[in-house]
Amino acid sequence: MEDFEENEETGRKRWYDKDPLLREALELLRLSAPNERKEAQDYILKLQEEVAADVIERIYEMVTQFSGKGNRWYDNDPVMLRAIEILRQADPTTQRIAALKILQSLETKKEI
């Protein structure tokens, strides 16, 4: 995939590693149980209204191409793959707002 930079540990850096808040949110999302991801996933999918139609079309093409075939934690779940790609294409402000919502959602689930 694209949007990688150098990383000390792996030699690669994920697109969301550039923002500590976004990195933390997606790392917690990755570590969460599938049933805990649902609310965050649904919220992220709502972001497609803020992402341009041509970008959405590229996302659907990529989901079709990579679903179940990639090495990333979200590649084997087509809905999560779509949600994460929508988030990746969003502007940085929207990404940070989404990261806060994801963290809040996951924190609420942990308190129960």
N, C-alpha and C positions, 0 to 999 in steps of 0.2 A: 504494500500500500504506500501511499505518498504521505507527505507531511511528517517525515521523521527527521530528527536531528541527532547529533551525537549524544550518548549517554554513558556515564562512567561505568555502570554495572553491565549493561548489555551491548553497548556500542550503538544502540538505537534509542530514540526517544519518541514516545507516542504523541500524537497531535495535542492531546489534552494535558500533557506534562508542562506546558508553557504557563499554565495558570494553576497555582497551588490549590485553590478552592475547587476548581473543576477536577483536578487530579484526585483530590481527596474524595469528592463525591462519587466519581466513577470507580475508584478503588473500593470504596465501601459497597457500592452497587454490585461490583464483581464478587465480593466476598459474601454478599447476602444470599439467603435462601431464595430459590425461584419465586416462592409465594410472597416474599417480602419485596420483590422487585416490581410487582404489578402496578402499584400506584405511581411509582417514579416513571415506569415505562409509559403508562398512559399519559402522564403529564408531558413527557418529552414528545410523544406522538402528536400532541396538540400544537407543538411548535411548527408543524408543517405549514400552518396557515401564515407564518411569518417568513417562510423560506420560499424563494421564487419557484414558479412552476417548472422551469427548465432544470433547476437543481433537483427538484423532487423526481423528475423523470430519470435523471442520472442515478439517483439513489435507488430507484426501483430496478434499474438495469444492473447496478452493482449487487444489490441484494440477490437478484436472480443468479448472477454469476458466482458470488462467493458464499452464499448460504450453505452452511454445513461443510465447507471446504477449506476455511481459513484456520489460522492458528490462534486468533484472538479469542478471548473468553466469550464474546458475544456472537461469534460467527455461527454457532450451532443453533441459535434461536432466531428464526427469521424476523420475528416481531421486534426483538431487542436489537438485532442488527439494523433494522430500519430506523428504530428510535435513536440509536447512537449515531448513525450517519446523518440524521436530521439535525441532531445536536451539533455535530461536527461542522455542518454547513451554516449554522446560525451565526449571527454576529457575536462578538465577544461579550457585549452587555447581556444579550439574551442567554448566552452560555453561563454566565455568572449567576444570573437570576435562577436559571434551571438548576445549577449546582446547589444553590441554597435550598431550593424546594426539594431536591433529591435528598440532601442531608437531613432536612426536617422530616421528610417522609420516613426515611430509614430510622431516624432517632425515635420517632413515635412508635414504630414497629418494635423496637428493642425494649421500650418501656413496658410494653404489654406483657 
